[in-house]
Amino acid sequence: MKEYKHLSLRIDEEMLRKFRYVCKYEGRSANRQLLIYIRDAIGAFEKEHGSIEPEQTEP
């Protein structure tokens, strides 16, 4: 079973309200939507710069 980590995020009220609107439109929770954005960002980075190995901690 995977172990999940917690991540805190500071965000201003207007941006959070708009983000929740997008999440609701997409039919996803805020957590799920953030995971999709993070996965897409990692994929774009790896496409341009090459695969990141799990043990790598710095660029």
N, C-alpha and C positions, 0 to 999 in steps of 0.2 A: 504494500500500500504506500502511495506517495505521501511524503511529508510536505505540508504546505507552510509557507512563511507568511508573516503578516507584513504589510507595507502601509505606512501612514502617508497621507498626502495633504498638503496645504493648498487650498483652492479658494478663490474669492467667491462670494455668494452668487453673483451673476453668472459666472462661468459654470458653477455647480448646477444652477437652475437650468441653464441651457444644455449642459451635459445630460442631466436627467431627462430632459425633453427628448434628446436624441435616443437615449436608451429606451425610453417608453415607445418611441416610434419604431425602433428596431425590434421591440419585443424582448429585450434583454435586461438583466440586472446591471447595475453600474459595475459591479465586480466583473461580470462576464464580458461586458463591453470593453473594459480596460484590458482584460487579458487578450482580447482579440487585437486591440491596438498595439499592445506590447509584442505579441507574436508577429504581427505584420511588420513592425519596425525592425525586429530582429531579422526577419526574413529578407527585408530590403537591404539591411546592413550586410548580411552574409552574401547576398547576391553580388554586391559591389566589392566587398573586401575579403570574401572567403569565409569558410566555416569557422565558427567559434567552438573550440573544444570545451567540454564541461569543466575541466580543471583549470582553464584559463581564468585569471582574475583581473588582469590588466592588459590594455592594448599593446 
